[in-house]
Amino acid sequence: MNPLHLLKWLYPGMQVKRWFFLAVAGVLSFGIGASLLPIEGGFALRITSLAILVAGFIGLLTGFGMMVRSLLEVVSPGTQDLVELVFQRRHLEKGPKIVAVGGGTGLSTLLHGLKQYTTHITAIVTVADDGGSSGRLREEFDVLPPGDIRNCLVALADAEPLMRQLFQYRFAEESALKGHSFGNLFITAMTKITGDFERAVQASSKVLNIRGRVVPSTNAKVRLAAEHEDGSVTLGESHISKADVPIRRIYLEPTHCEPTTEALMSIREAQAIILGPGSLYTSIIPNLLVEGITDAIVQSKALKIYVCNVMTQSRETHGFRASDHVQALIAHTNPGIVQVCVVNTEPIPQAMQERYREEEAFPVEADVERIRQLGYQVVADNIISTQNYVRHDAEKISKLVIQFIVGNRGKAAAAAAIPVRVEVPA
């Protein structure tokens, strides 16, 4: 280290010098008091020596403690206390390396729960969205859609609640900004400034101080297309969910699009890869259609988990059971894309079912035996929240997934190449 650089500690206003010199004075006093204490002398000398020793010890502790506090106030200015900071840096950094693949509110719910257990999280997010604010920004500024990325960033954020609210704030007034969220505009502006969408996401990650990483599955400007059972084709993610005819298959245009380097690296290093929860055809599968993503997951030694939706989606997955979700997933990818399927077995209150029936959405039947017949392991449990909406409960699903990952760390490497057939108690 440059000796001249050390002199900066002596600059006025650093609020370190006073405590440093107090600690030095404490060390000297402690040493003087300790050296005088054994010397033969009167009672007064012994009392004086003891007083110097105690004063030196107090000065040492006070100076050192205040110096550390002064430095921490600069490093972590009011965002979190020391205990929380140490917990994140030490405990959470020992957590498993997890890759979560998907998009929409389902993935952000999972991420919100997972960040309580590990900082080694990588969210691989679809960029096929073309509706709402994201679609408008995509068309007007020729950028990748930021909406799903924004939701995942906020879910992993450690920033002040006000900053998270700011990123999610949506303009409602009658203006050109109506319908846009501040976070979408921020990421779009950063993309224009940096000239690169990934760098814009990284900059946004620093602003929100997220635990983990959020990366797009591809930097290509892709469109999602669906071929229906009657042979017709629907272009655009926002239009697919509105089509009346059942989906036969979905694909990307262009079909050959390169994955991001960070996405592939995180898959190779992962101990667990989680698909979903989220819209099957418009949030999860689009990521797996990016060239190289499916192959990387299949070849990975990580434990591969699919979290099945708890409610069907009108038109998109109408009438689907849990096994139908799994079959659609492997039909578009590879049988080795998943080893474990997590399904909900908690009954949904009748009042909530009535509300969803108006939207033509129904509970997904957990046909556990059929999934096992397909050769996959099943974890069946209560993983939902029915407060206002029927959704995955962030705490329940993340705790279940983490327990399963930790319990199967030793088995994952041996079982990575083929679907797991060992039965897990519900």
C-alpha positions as CSV (number, residue, x, y, z in Angstrom):
1,M,0.0,0.0,0.0
2,N,1.2,3.5,-0.8
3,P,2.4,5.2,2.4
4,L,1.1,8.5,1.1
5,H,-2.3,7.0,0.8
6,L,-2.3,6.2,4.5
7,L,-1.9,9.9,5.3
8,K,-5.5,10.5,4.1
9,W,-6.6,9.1,7.5
10,L,-5.1,12.3,9.0
11,Y,-7.2,14.6,6.8
12,P,-9.7,16.8,8.8
13,G,-13.2,15.5,9.1
14,M,-12.4,11.8,8.8
15,Q,-13.7,11.3,12.3
16,V,-11.1,8.5,12.8
17,K,-8.0,10.3,14.1
18,R,-9.4,11.2,17.6
19,W,-10.4,7.6,18.3
20,F,-7.2,6.2,16.9
21,F,-5.1,8.5,19.1
22,L,-7.3,7.7,22.1
23,A,-6.7,4.0,21.5
24,V,-2.9,4.6,21.2
25,A,-3.0,6.6,24.4
26,G,-4.9,3.8,26.0
27,V,-2.3,1.2,25.0
28,L,0.5,3.4,26.4
29,S,-1.3,4.0,29.7
30,F,-2.1,0.4,30.0
31,G,1.5,-0.5,29.5
32,I,2.8,2.1,32.0
33,G,0.3,1.1,34.6
34,A,1.1,-2.6,34.1
35,S,4.9,-1.9,34.4
36,L,4.5,0.2,37.6
37,L,2.2,-2.2,39.4
38,P,4.8,-4.9,40.4
39,I,7.3,-2.2,41.7
40,E,7.7,-2.1,45.4
41,G,6.3,1.1,46.8
42,G,3.7,2.5,49.1
43,F,-0.1,2.3,48.9
44,A,-0.4,5.5,46.9
45,L,1.9,4.2,44.1
46,R,-0.1,1.0,43.8
47,I,-3.4,2.9,43.6
48,T,-1.9,5.3,41.0
49,S,-0.6,2.4,38.9
50,L,-3.9,0.6,39.1
51,A,-5.7,3.8,38.1
52,I,-3.4,4.3,35.1
53,L,-3.9,0.7,34.0
54,V,-7.7,0.9,34.2
55,A,-7.8,4.2,32.5
56,G,-5.6,2.9,29.7
57,F,-7.9,-0.2,29.3
58,I,-11.0,2.0,29.1
59,G,-9.3,4.4,26.6
60,L,-8.2,1.4,24.4
61,L,-11.7,-0.1,24.3
62,T,-13.4,3.3,23.8
63,G,-11.0,4.4,21.0
64,F,-11.1,1.1,19.2
65,G,-14.9,0.7,19.5
66,M,-15.7,4.3,18.3
67,M,-13.2,4.0,15.4
68,V,-15.0,0.8,14.2
69,R,-18.4,2.5,14.6
70,S,-17.3,5.5,12.7
71,L,-16.1,3.3,9.8
72,L,-19.3,1.3,9.8
73,E,-21.4,4.4,9.6
74,V,-19.7,5.2,6.3
75,V,-19.7,1.7,4.9
76,S,-23.3,1.0,5.9
77,P,-24.9,4.4,6.4
78,G,-28.1,3.6,8.3
79,T,-29.4,0.9,6.0
80,Q,-28.9,-2.0,8.5
81,D,-27.4,-2.6,11.9
82,L,-24.2,-4.4,12.5
83,V,-25.8,-7.7,13.5
84,E,-27.8,-7.8,10.2
85,L,-24.7,-6.8,8.2
86,V,-22.6,-9.6,9.8
87,F,-25.5,-12.1,9.3
88,Q,-25.6,-11.4,5.6
89,R,-21.9,-11.5,5.1
90,R,-21.3,-14.6,7.1
91,H,-24.4,-16.7,7.4
92,L,-26.2,-16.1,4.1
93,E,-22.9,-16.4,2.1
94,K,-22.8,-20.0,3.3
95,G,-26.2,-20.7,1.7
96,P,-26.6,-22.9,-1.4
97,K,-26.1,-21.6,-5.0
98,I,-29.5,-21.4,-6.5
99,V,-30.6,-20.5,-10.0
100,A,-34.3,-19.6,-10.4
101,V,-35.7,-19.5,-14.0
102,G,-39.0,-17.8,-15.0
103,G,-40.6,-14.4,-14.9
104,G,-43.7,-12.5,-13.7
105,T,-45.0,-12.4,-10.1
106,G,-44.5,-16.1,-9.5
107,L,-40.7,-15.9,-9.7
108,S,-40.5,-12.7,-7.7
109,T,-42.5,-14.3,-4.9
110,L,-40.0,-17.2,-4.8
111,L,-37.0,-14.9,-4.8
112,H,-38.5,-12.8,-1.9
113,G,-38.5,-16.0,0.2
114,L,-35.1,-17.4,-1.0
115,K,-33.1,-14.3,-0.1
116,Q,-33.7,-15.1,3.6
117,Y,-31.6,-18.2,3.3
118,T,-28.8,-17.4,0.8
119,T,-27.1,-14.6,-1.1
120,H,-26.1,-17.0,-3.9
121,I,-29.2,-16.5,-6.0
122,T,-29.3,-15.9,-9.8
123,A,-32.6,-15.2,-11.4
124,I,-32.7,-15.9,-15.1
125,V,-35.6,-13.9,-16.5
126,T,-37.5,-14.0,-19.7
127,V,-37.3,-10.9,-22.1
128,A,-40.2,-12.0,-24.3
129,D,-42.8,-9.7,-22.7
130,D,-44.4,-7.3,-25.1
131,G,-47.4,-6.0,-23.2
132,G,-48.2,-3.1,-20.9
133,S,-45.4,-0.7,-19.9
134,S,-42.7,-3.0,-21.0
135,G,-44.2,-3.4,-24.4
136,R,-44.5,0.3,-24.9
137,L,-40.9,1.0,-23.8
138,R,-39.7,-1.9,-26.0
139,E,-41.4,-0.4,-29.1
140,E,-40.6,3.3,-28.4
141,F,-36.9,2.9,-27.3
142,D,-35.9,-0.4,-29.0
143,V,-34.8,-1.9,-25.6
144,L,-35.5,-5.2,-23.9
145,P,-38.6,-5.3,-21.8
146,P,-37.7,-4.3,-18.2
147,G,-40.9,-5.3,-16.3
148,D,-40.1,-8.9,-15.2
149,I,-36.5,-7.8,-14.5
150,R,-37.7,-5.0,-12.3
151,N,-40.0,-7.3,-10.3
152,C,-37.1,-9.6,-9.6
153,L,-34.8,-6.8,-8.6
154,V,-37.3,-5.4,-6.1
155,A,-37.9,-8.9,-4.7
156,L,-34.2,-9.4,-4.0
157,A,-33.7,-5.8,-2.8
158,D,-32.1,-4.9,0.6
159,A,-32.6,-1.1,0.0
160,E,-34.9,1.0,2.2
161,P,-38.6,0.3,1.7
162,L,-39.1,3.8,0.2
163,M,-36.6,2.9,-2.6
164,R,-38.5,-0.4,-3.3
165,Q,-41.8,1.5,-3.4
166,L,-40.2,4.1,-5.8
167,F,-39.2,1.3,-8.3
168,Q,-42.7,-0.1,-8.2
169,Y,-44.5,3.2,-8.4
170,R,-46.8,3.3,-11.4
171,F,-47.9,6.6,-12.9
172,A,-51.7,6.8,-12.9
173,E,-52.3,10.4,-13.9
174,E,-53.4,11.3,-17.4
175,S,-50.1,11.9,-19.2
176,A,-47.6,10.3,-21.5
177,L,-46.3,8.4,-18.5
178,K,-49.6,6.8,-17.6
179,G,-49.2,3.0,-17.0
180,H,-45.4,3.2,-16.7
181,S,-43.6,2.2,-13.5
182,F,-40.6,4.3,-12.3
183,G,-38.4,1.2,-12.3
184,N,-39.1,0.4,-15.9
185,L,-38.2,4.0,-16.9
186,F,-35.1,3.9,-14.8
187,I,-33.8,0.6,-16.4
188,T,-34.7,2.0,-19.8
189,A,-32.7,5.2,-19.1
190,M,-29.8,3.2,-17.8
191,T,-29.8,1.1,-20.9
192,K,-29.6,4.2,-23.1
193,I,-26.8,5.6,-20.9
194,T,-24.7,2.5,-20.8
195,G,-25.6,1.2,-24.2
196,D,-26.2,-2.3,-22.8
197,F,-29.2,-3.9,-21.1
198,E,-27.1,-6.2,-18.8
199,R,-25.0,-3.3,-17.6
200,A,-28.3,-1.3,-16.9
201,V,-29.6,-4.2,-14.8
202,Q,-26.3,-4.4,-12.9
203,A,-26.4,-0.7,-12.2
204,S,-30.0,-1.0,-11.0
205,S,-28.9,-4.0,-8.8
206,K,-26.5,-1.7,-7.0
207,V,-29.1,1.0,-6.4
208,L,-31.4,-1.5,-4.8
209,N,-28.5,-3.4,-3.0
210,I,-29.9,-6.8,-4.0
211,R,-29.0,-10.2,-2.6
212,G,-27.9,-12.2,-5.6
213,R,-28.1,-11.4,-9.3
214,V,-30.8,-10.9,-11.9
215,V,-29.8,-11.6,-15.5
216,P,-31.8,-11.8,-18.8
217,S,-31.8,-15.2,-20.5
218,T,-30.8,-13.6,-23.7
219,N,-29.9,-10.1,-25.0
220,A,-31.6,-10.7,-28.3
221,K,-34.9,-8.9,-29.0
222,V,-37.1,-12.0,-29.2
223,R,-40.8,-12.4,-29.9
224,L,-42.8,-15.3,-28.5
225,A,-45.0,-17.2,-30.9
226,A,-47.6,-19.9,-30.3
227,E,-48.8,-22.6,-32.7
228,H,-52.3,-23.7,-31.7
229,E,-54.1,-27.1,-32.1
230,D,-55.9,-25.9,-35.2
231,G,-52.7,-24.9,-36.9
232,S,-53.1,-21.1,-36.4
233,V,-50.3,-19.0,-35.0
234,T,-50.4,-16.2,-32.5
235,L,-47.5,-13.7,-32.3
236,G,-46.6,-11.8,-29.1
237,E,-46.6,-12.9,-25.5
238,S,-49.5,-10.5,-24.6
239,H,-51.7,-12.0,-27.3
240,I,-51.0,-15.7,-26.6
241,S,-52.8,-15.6,-23.3
242,K,-55.9,-14.2,-25.0
243,A,-56.1,-16.8,-27.8
244,D,-59.1,-19.2,-27.5
245,V,-57.6,-22.2,-29.2
246,P,-55.4,-24.5,-27.0
247,I,-51.6,-24.2,-27.5
248,R,-49.8,-27.0,-29.3
249,R,-46.3,-25.5,-28.9
250,I,-44.6,-22.2,-28.4
251,Y,-41.3,-20.9,-30.0
252,L,-39.1,-17.9,-30.2
253,E,-38.5,-15.6,-33.2
254,P,-35.8,-15.6,-34.1
255,T,-35.4,-19.3,-33.2
256,H,-31.6,-19.0,-32.9
257,C,-30.8,-16.6,-30.1
258,E,-27.7,-16.6,-27.9
259,P,-27.9,-17.0,-24.1
260,T,-26.2,-14.5,-21.9
261,T,-22.8,-15.6,-20.5
262,E,-23.9,-15.0,-16.9
263,A,-26.9,-17.2,-17.3
264,L,-24.8,-20.1,-18.6
265,M,-22.1,-19.6,-15.9
266,S,-24.7,-19.5,-13.1
267,I,-26.3,-22.8,-14.3
268,R,-22.9,-24.5,-14.4
269,E,-22.1,-23.4,-10.9
270,A,-25.6,-24.0,-9.3
271,Q,-26.4,-26.6,-6.6
272,A,-30.1,-26.3,-7.4
273,I,-32.0,-25.0,-10.4
274,I,-35.7,-24.0,-9.8
275,L,-38.2,-23.6,-12.7
276,G,-41.1,-21.5,-11.8
277,P,-43.5,-20.8,-10.3
278,G,-45.1,-18.7,-13.1
279,S,-47.0,-18.8,-16.4
280,L,-45.9,-22.1,-18.0
281,Y,-46.0,-21.0,-21.7
282,T,-45.1,-17.3,-21.3
283,S,-42.7,-17.1,-18.3
284,I,-40.9,-20.4,-17.8
285,I,-40.6,-22.2,-21.2
286,P,-39.4,-19.0,-23.1
287,N,-36.2,-19.1,-21.1
288,L,-35.6,-22.7,-21.9
289,L,-36.1,-22.1,-25.7
290,V,-33.0,-19.9,-25.7
291,E,-30.2,-21.8,-27.4
292,G,-28.0,-23.6,-24.9
293,I,-30.1,-23.0,-21.8
294,T,-31.9,-26.4,-21.8
295,D,-28.7,-28.3,-22.6
296,A,-26.8,-26.5,-19.8
297,I,-29.5,-27.4,-17.3
298,V,-29.7,-31.0,-18.3
299,Q,-25.9,-31.4,-18.1
300,S,-25.7,-29.6,-14.8
301,K,-25.1,-31.7,-11.6
302,A,-27.5,-29.4,-9.8
303,L,-30.8,-30.6,-8.3
304,K,-33.6,-29.6,-10.7
305,I,-36.9,-28.6,-9.2
306,Y,-40.1,-27.5,-10.9
307,V,-42.6,-25.6,-8.8
308,C,-46.0,-26.2,-10.4
309,N,-48.7,-23.4,-10.5
310,V,-51.6,-23.7,-8.0
311,M,-54.2,-22.2,-10.4
312,T,-54.8,-22.8,-14.1
313,Q,-54.7,-19.8,-16.4
314,S,-57.6,-19.0,-18.7
315,R,-57.0,-20.3,-22.2
316,E,-53.2,-20.8,-21.6
317,T,-53.4,-23.8,-19.3
318,H,-57.2,-24.4,-19.1
319,G,-58.0,-27.8,-17.7
320,F,-54.3,-28.6,-16.9
321,R,-53.4,-31.0,-14.1
322,A,-50.0,-30.9,-12.5
323,S,-48.8,-33.7,-14.7
324,D,-49.9,-31.8,-17.8
325,H,-47.7,-28.9,-16.8
326,V,-44.8,-31.3,-16.4
327,Q,-45.5,-33.0,-19.8
328,A,-45.7,-29.6,-21.6
329,L,-42.4,-28.6,-20.0
330,I,-40.5,-31.7,-21.1
331,A,-42.2,-31.7,-24.5
332,H,-40.6,-28.3,-25.3
333,T,-37.2,-29.2,-23.8
334,N,-35.8,-32.5,-22.5
335,P,-37.0,-35.2,-20.0
336,G,-33.9,-34.4,-18.0
337,I,-34.9,-30.8,-17.4
338,V,-36.5,-31.6,-14.1
339,Q,-36.1,-34.2,-11.3
340,V,-38.5,-33.0,-8.6
341,C,-42.0,-31.5,-9.0
342,V,-43.4,-29.4,-6.1
343,V,-47.2,-29.4,-6.0
344,N,-49.8,-27.9,-3.6
345,T,-52.2,-30.1,-1.7
346,E,-53.9,-27.5,0.4
347,P,-57.6,-27.1,-0.5
348,I,-58.5,-23.7,-1.8
349,P,-61.4,-22.0,0.0
350,Q,-64.7,-22.1,-1.9
351,A,-65.1,-18.4,-1.8
352,M,-61.7,-17.9,-3.5
353,Q,-62.6,-20.5,-6.1
354,E,-65.8,-18.6,-6.9
355,R,-63.8,-15.4,-7.5
356,Y,-61.3,-17.2,-9.8
357,R,-64.1,-19.0,-11.6
358,E,-65.2,-15.7,-13.1
359,E,-61.7,-15.5,-14.7
360,E,-62.0,-19.1,-15.9
361,A,-59.2,-20.1,-13.6
362,F,-59.4,-23.3,-11.4
363,P,-57.2,-25.1,-8.9
364,V,-54.5,-27.3,-10.5
365,E,-55.2,-30.9,-9.6
366,A,-52.2,-32.4,-7.9
367,D,-52.2,-35.8,-9.6
368,V,-49.1,-37.0,-7.7
369,E,-49.3,-40.7,-8.9
370,R,-49.3,-39.7,-12.6
371,I,-46.2,-37.5,-12.1
372,R,-44.5,-40.4,-10.4
373,Q,-45.4,-42.7,-13.3
374,L,-43.7,-40.3,-15.6
375,G,-40.5,-41.0,-13.5
376,Y,-40.3,-37.9,-11.4
377,Q,-40.0,-37.3,-7.7
378,V,-42.9,-35.4,-6.0
379,V,-42.9,-33.1,-3.0
380,A,-46.6,-32.4,-2.1
381,D,-47.4,-29.9,0.7
382,N,-49.3,-26.8,1.7
383,I,-47.4,-24.0,-0.2
384,I,-50.1,-21.4,-0.8
385,S,-51.4,-18.1,0.7
386,T,-55.1,-17.3,0.2
387,Q,-54.9,-13.8,1.6
388,N,-56.6,-11.6,-1.1
389,Y,-55.3,-13.9,-3.9
390,V,-54.4,-17.6,-4.3
391,R,-50.6,-17.5,-4.7
392,H,-47.5,-19.4,-3.6
393,D,-46.5,-18.3,0.0
394,A,-43.0,-16.9,-0.2
395,E,-42.0,-18.3,3.2
396,K,-43.6,-21.7,2.8
397,I,-42.2,-22.4,-0.6
398,S,-38.7,-21.1,0.0
399,K,-38.4,-23.0,3.3
400,L,-39.6,-26.2,1.7
401,V,-37.2,-25.8,-1.3
402,I,-34.2,-25.0,0.9
403,Q,-34.8,-27.9,3.2
404,F,-35.1,-30.2,0.2
405,I,-31.9,-28.8,-1.3
406,V,-29.9,-29.1,1.8
407,G,-31.2,-32.6,2.5
408,N,-30.3,-33.7,-1.0
409,R,-26.9,-32.1,-1.5
410,G,-25.1,-35.4,-1.3
411,K,-27.5,-37.1,-3.6
412,A,-27.7,-34.4,-6.3
413,A,-24.4,-35.2,-8.1
414,A,-25.2,-38.9,-8.4
415,A,-28.7,-38.3,-9.6
416,A,-28.1,-35.4,-11.9
417,A,-28.1,-37.3,-15.2
418,I,-31.5,-39.0,-14.9
419,P,-34.9,-38.3,-13.4
420,V,-35.1,-39.1,-9.7
421,R,-37.6,-41.9,-8.8
422,V,-37.2,-41.9,-5.0
423,E,-40.4,-41.1,-3.3
424,V,-40.5,-38.2,-0.8
425,P,-43.1,-38.2,2.0
426,A,-45.5,-35.3,1.7
